[in-house]
């Protein structure tokens, strides 16, 4: 047996998967629960949770900033949209069109005091702060003097080869009968628009699969032959609505729809309800379709240094500055793919776009290379893949430099990230009950928590040492011992020493460490220095953690380093 002293003074890699235990160059842990990694590499028990308000239904959180000094948390529940002030005051209870299952796919974009919500099965909604409170209204395309709407029109694949015969209708000079050469119309076409003979027509009534009645606000001349060149409105009850949304270079951008999954529509500059492509002038609307050998479903669009388009099979970018109809430089950079079944809002971390991959096991960072020409999609959780278990929500707090990823099982994976200091550490947060959703508003992290039948909006509070009335366990466990590039097969630990800072309670390997009595005075910050436990025995099961820092008392605990003293055999 050989004597050894082994000190770990940084935990900057956080909790790592077991397949990395034989790596000599890790500063990681085998478990990190309810503890955060400090900028210096040390460990601190996470902040506790304080209740903001009770909720009557499970909800997904959305941050909403009306102004610098007026912030709100939106809680999207089953057919409800609650506008909640940071102090828990319910500002407004709004009836919404989305069921809770639909809410998982609702995307949004904010500009000034307005937020627009999109879902492929619903007409977009606009939430605004008004003098009388908050209003949720339908998004409408702008209307011209002749009552035509500035919406995009498309030739859908299932309309190719179908002609329309136009005949007079007794309803008036602006009405006509449209008869298609094959079955085409459905009842969902009523209220929709088509572009035919240079005019916009609105479908007034459905007759059968080959016949509808339409009207226009202009005069027209009956054509002598069937019409072959006609278009449908890109969005509507039949064709669906935009799936994703952002603002980019003062254009409103829609990405993908139910029936045109690879389309990108951009409004005119400064006119966010006008999608008329016009004659292709620099400030007019833009439409493009992603083309590749694979079917592309646009999952979300992100405004960054470039317009980033995240699809089910890859990551694209449009790099033009300024972006005009005549200059659209678009290309696919990577082939990771994003989640299409739900909306996991991409986050900006240190200037990069972070998103959940298609397989829901990777957290990817989309970043430009050194020449600022091509994007890479680095995996931020390559060493902590076991923590990813079907993410359902995600948010980033730039003040604490933490990425929060809520999992379907109610656990929350947390990334402490500070590239400048070499910190990239994953751990997990648990609480009594389940985390449901997370959002960051004005540098505060809010969560929806379900405990039994109780649902509440809560926030992390550095002054709180419990989750309301509930204690929580915190654990940090070390990696198996390796020395001189070898695995240890026999290990006898004589002493474990932890250097602590402002600590009032701590356990090491199940043993309470002794601390001076005077630190328990309420005016004391706690003990700072070295604490130890001794005579810990011999082990041949050297794949297990040789040490564990833990506790659950409502007292502060910070650990800067851990040292092991003992003997080993190879």
Secondary structure, DSSP 4 states (H G I P E B T S, - for coil): -EEEEEEE---TTEE--GGGTT-TT--EESEEESEEE-TTS-EEEPPEEEEEEEESS--EEEEEEEETTEEEEEEEETTEEEEEETTS-EEEEEE-S--HHHHTT-EEEEETTEEEEEETTEEEEEEEEETTEEEEEE----B-TTS-B---EE--GGGTT--EEEEE-TT-TTEEEEEESSS---GGGTT-EEEETTEEEEEEEEEETTEEEEE-SS-----SS-B--EEEESSBTTTB-EEEEEEETTEEEEEEESS-TTEEEEPBTTBTT----TT--TTS-EEEE---SS---EEEEEESSSEEEEESS-EEEE--SS-BTTB--EEEEE---B-SSS----EEETTEEEEEBTTSS-EEEEEE-TTSSSEEEEETTTT-GGG-S-EEEEEEETTTTEEEEEETTS-EEEEEEEGGGTEEEEEEE--SSEEEEEEEETTEEEEEEEETTEEEEEEEETT-SSBTTB---EEEEPPPPEETTEE-SEEEEEEEEEEEEEES--EETTEEPP--GGGGSTT---EEEEEEEE---EES-TTS-S-EEEE-SSS--EEEEEEEEEEEE-
